[in-house]
């Protein structure tokens, strides 16, 4: 019996250390990822968890979208709207592509509600490199549709915006996989794990805009 117990413990340790899962006194830690370099650790929450932030003061910098068009961040994209925002850079090779894929899947799941009931926004944390052309080429890998805007701009303006959104890091390689969900009209902002499943993100969006209405049954009055 003692030998079986020791074998079981060894198997558990082999699983965690062999899979590269970090251990703490409370078990595996979550919310930390690697993009070939260090990333900030998110609050100790599960991937399905979210954190209510309340209202936020949003600046209105003049930025460029993926088509090279000038756009005011707050007044044209956020004011009185529901938005889902992630933070990426095009040379990132691990967490950013999955976050892009998540937005693509979320867009497919939500259909015409994207661009009508809420907007998807991706902001580059590396504006010195990420030109509109680079952002457009990056997004094309995920089949973007209407309602998904990618943004870059001058580094001072982008840094100011990231600080206001409480996601700024001095080194782009330290940025965390975060998604911000906001309902500007009601002053509600939520922070969620950017690598959560599209289904989880869709649920958080539904909490802000309400679930889609079910089609009426044929013949119902």
N, C-alpha and C positions, 0 to 999 in steps of 0.2 A: 504494500500500500504506500509506504514512504517513497519507494522508487517511482511509482506511478505519479505521485504528487510532484516530485522533483522534475519529472519529465514534462508534466503539464506546465509548470512554472517556466522551464527552459523554453518550451514552445511559444509561450506568450511573449517572453522577452525577445526571442528570435523574430517574432512577427513584427513587434514595434520597432526594434532597432534595425532589422533588415529592410523594413519598408521606409525607414527614415522618418518615423513619426516621433516628434519631440515629446518627451515625458515630463510631467511635473508631479508635484506631490498629490495632485488631484487627478492624475491620469493624463491622456493626450491633450495637448493644447491645440486650439483652433484659431484660425484667422491670420496665420502667418504664412506667407508664400515667398518663393524665391524667383527672381527674374534674372538669374545669373549674378545676383548681388543681393544686398540686404533690403528688406522692406519693413516699414513700420508695422507693428503688431496692432491689430484692431482690439477693441475692448473684448474682455473675456465673455463672449456670447457665442451661441451656436450659429451656424451658417444661416439658419432660418430666422434668426432673431433680428430685430431692428431697434433703433434707438430714436425716440422722439426728441427733436431739437427745438420745437416751438417756432417762433417767428425768427427771421433773419433779415439783416439789412443788406440788400443786394446792390452793388454798384452797377453802372451802366456804361461800361467801356465800349469803344468802337472796335469791333473785331472783324475777322474775315471768315466766311464759311468755306466749305470744301469746293465751292464753285468760284471763289475769289470775290464774292459779293460782300460789301461792307454791311455790317449788321450791328445794331445796338443790343447788347446782351439782355439787359433788363426790359427796356421799353418795347422791344420787338419780339423777344423770345419767351420772356418769363412773366411779365406783368399780367395779372388776372388769369394766368394759365396754370394748368397742372403740368409739371415737367419731371422727367427722369433723367438724371445727369450722371455720367461716369467720366473717368479721367484716365487718359491713355497717352502713349507716345508711340510713334510708328516703328521705332527701332527696338522696342521691347519684344522679347521672343517667348515669354511665358504667360504672365497673367493678362496682358493686354489683348492678345488674340482671343482667349476664352471670354473676356468681357465683351469684345466685339461680337463674338458668336452668340453670347447671351442676348445682346440687344437685337440681333437679327432674329433669333428664335422668338423673343418677346414680341417683336413686330409682327411676325407671322401669326402668333397666337392671338394677338389683339386685333389683327385685321384693320379695317377702315377706321377703327377708333384712334389709331396712331395718326397724329396730324389733325384730328378732329376733337377728341376728348382730352388728349394729352400729347406732349412732345417729347421726343428722345433727343438728348444733347450729349455729345462727346467733346470734351475740352482737352486739348493737348497740353501736357505739362512740360513739353519741350518745344516751345514756339520758335526758338532760334533755328531748329532743324525742320520742324513740321510746317512746310508751306501748304497752302491750299491744295496744290497738286499732289503732294505726298499724302495728305489726309484723304483725298478722293480715291487715290490708288489703294490705300489701306482699306478703306471702307468697301471698295468693290469686291474684296475677297469674301464679304459676308452678304452680298446682295442687298444693299440698302434700298429702302423705298421712301416715299414721301413721309415727312414728319420726323426724319432723323437728320439733325444738323450737326456737323463737325466744325469745330472752331479753333482758330489759332489767332495770333496777333503779335503785337510787340511784347517783348518779355516783361517790361515794367507793368503793362496793363494786365497781362495774364497773371503775373505774380500777385498784383493787387486783388484780382478777382478770386484767385485760389485762397488767399488769406481771408477774404470776406466769407468764403464758403467753408473755411476751417479745414482745408485739405492741403495747405501749402507745405512743401518740404524744400529745403535749399538744394538738395540733390534729387534730380528726377528719378534716380534709381531707388530712392527711399519711399516713393509714393505707395500708398496702400490701395488695395482693391476695394474701393468704396463706391457706392451708388447713393446719390442724394435724390430723394423724392419730395417734391414740393407742391403745395397748393397755395399759390401766392395770394389769391383772393381771400382765403381764410387764414393766412399766416401760419400754415402748418408745414413743417419740414421734418423729414425722417431720414436717418442715415441707416443704410443696410449694407450687408456684405456683398461685394460686387461679383463674387463667384457663386452666389446662391443660384439655385435652379431658376430658369425662366418662369416656371410655375409659381415659385415663391415670389418672384418679383411681380408677376401678374396679380397675385393676391394682394400685394401691397398697393399696387396701382388701383385695384378695385376698392380698397379701403378709402382711397381719396376721391375717386370719381363715381363709385358705385358699380356693381356688376352689370353686365350687359343684360338688356331685357330679353326674356325668353320669347320666341315667336309664338303668336297666338295659335291655338289649335284650330284646325280647319272646322268650320261650322260652329265655333264657339261664339256666344253673344257677349 
